[in-house]
Amino acid sequence: MEYRSLGASGLKVPALSFGTGTFGGTGPLFGAWGNTDVAEARRLIDLCLDAGV
């Protein structure tokens, strides 16, 4: 995993992250992004964890 400095904070953050904006949301706001059900969310999280993200 590649890490980068976060400005002058001294923190190191991953160069790659995993967005979860479509997980668990309903209604007009979340519906605009999409809708990922629990089973698919778990599958995607497992894939990312296995890949070291």
C-alpha positions as CSV (number, residue, x, y, z in Angstrom):
1,M,0.0,0.0,0.0
2,E,1.3,3.4,-1.0
3,Y,1.0,6.2,1.6
4,R,1.3,10.0,1.2
5,S,1.7,12.9,3.5
6,L,-1.5,14.8,4.3
7,G,-0.4,18.4,3.9
8,A,1.7,19.7,6.9
9,S,-0.2,17.6,9.4
10,G,2.4,14.9,9.7
11,L,-0.2,12.3,9.0
12,K,0.3,9.5,6.4
13,V,-2.8,8.4,4.5
14,P,-3.3,5.7,1.8
15,A,-3.1,6.8,-1.8
16,L,-6.1,4.7,-2.5
17,S,-9.3,4.6,-0.5
18,F,-12.7,2.9,-0.7
19,G,-15.8,5.0,-1.1
20,T,-18.9,3.8,0.7
21,G,-21.4,6.6,-0.3
22,T,-23.9,4.1,-1.7
23,F,-24.0,1.9,1.4
24,G,-27.2,1.8,3.4
25,G,-28.7,5.0,2.1
26,T,-32.3,5.5,0.9
27,G,-34.3,8.4,-0.2
28,P,-33.7,11.1,-2.9
29,L,-30.2,12.2,-1.7
30,F,-28.7,8.7,-1.4
31,G,-30.7,7.4,-4.4
32,A,-28.9,9.8,-6.6
33,W,-25.6,8.0,-5.9
34,G,-27.0,4.5,-6.0
35,N,-28.0,1.8,-3.5
36,T,-25.8,-1.1,-2.4
37,D,-27.5,-3.8,-0.3
38,V,-25.9,-5.3,2.7
39,A,-24.7,-8.5,1.0
40,E,-23.0,-6.6,-1.8
41,A,-21.5,-4.1,0.6
42,R,-20.0,-7.0,2.7
43,R,-18.6,-8.6,-0.5
44,L,-17.0,-5.3,-1.6
45,I,-15.5,-4.7,1.9
46,D,-14.1,-8.2,2.0
47,L,-12.5,-7.7,-1.4
48,C,-10.8,-4.5,-0.3
49,L,-9.6,-6.0,2.9
50,D,-8.1,-9.0,1.1
51,A,-6.4,-6.5,-1.3
52,G,-4.9,-4.5,1.6
53,V,-7.0,-1.4,1.1
